[in-house]
């Protein structure tokens, strides 16, 4: 039956949202810890060192976000952009 396939597709979407939500929560929870660690490390340093610490912390975060964006677009292009949206909205 078609209901089983539809249920499987819905389950995949719900699992994706759950995993994305959990990973987002972990990531956002860790940012204040990383920032406070960088600030503690740079305490007593010159203002030039503070800029270096900010770049050292922000650049990997920005790079990771950019890589995930590029990977998502690349996967969409390789799969024809349809993904799970094989139906027509209207």
N, C-alpha and C positions, 0 to 999 in steps of 0.2 A: 503494500500500500503506500500511497503518497504521504500519508500522515507520519509514517515512520521516518521517511527522508526529511520531511519538514521539521520533525522533532529533533532529528540529529543536527540539522542546520541551526536551529534555534539554540540547542545546547552548545554548539561551538561558539556562537556569538556571545552567549551568556558567560561561558568560560573565559573568552577573550576579555570581556569587560571586567570580570573578577580578577584575572591575573594583572591586567593593566592598572586596575585600581589599587591592588596590593603593592605592585612595584612603584607606582606613583607615590603612595603613602610612605613607603620605605625611603625612597629618594628624597622626598620633601622633609622627612623626619631627620635625615642625616645631614642636610645642608647646614642647619644652625650649628651642629657639632663641628663640622669642617671649618666653618667660618670662625667660630670661637677658638678653635685650635690654631688657625692661621694668625688670628689676632694675638693670642698668647705668645706664639712663636716670634711675632714681630714686635712685641712690646719692648720698648727701650731702643728700638732700631731707628734709623733715619727715615725720613719720608720717602726717600727713593726705595728703601727696602720694603715699605708698605705697598708701593706700586708693584714691585716684583712679587710680593706675596699674593696680591689681588689677581695678578695675571696668572700666577702659578696655580691658583685655585679656580679661577673662572675659565681659563682656556680649556682645560680638560672637560669641564661641564659643557661648555659651548660646543666643543668638538664632538662629544658624545651625542648631544641633541642633533647636531648636523648630520652625523653618520646614520642615526636612526631615521631621519627624514629622507636622506638619500637612499637608504636601503628600502624604505617603504615605497618610494617612487620607482626604484629599480624593479622591485618585485611586481608592482602594478604593471609596469611596461612589459616585463617578461611573461606575465600571465594574461596579457591582453587587456588589462585594466578592469576586467569583469569582477574578479574576486568572488564574493558570494552574492553579488548583485546581478544574477542572471535573469531577473525579471524586469518588467517594464513598469515604471511608475506612471500613474495617470489617473 
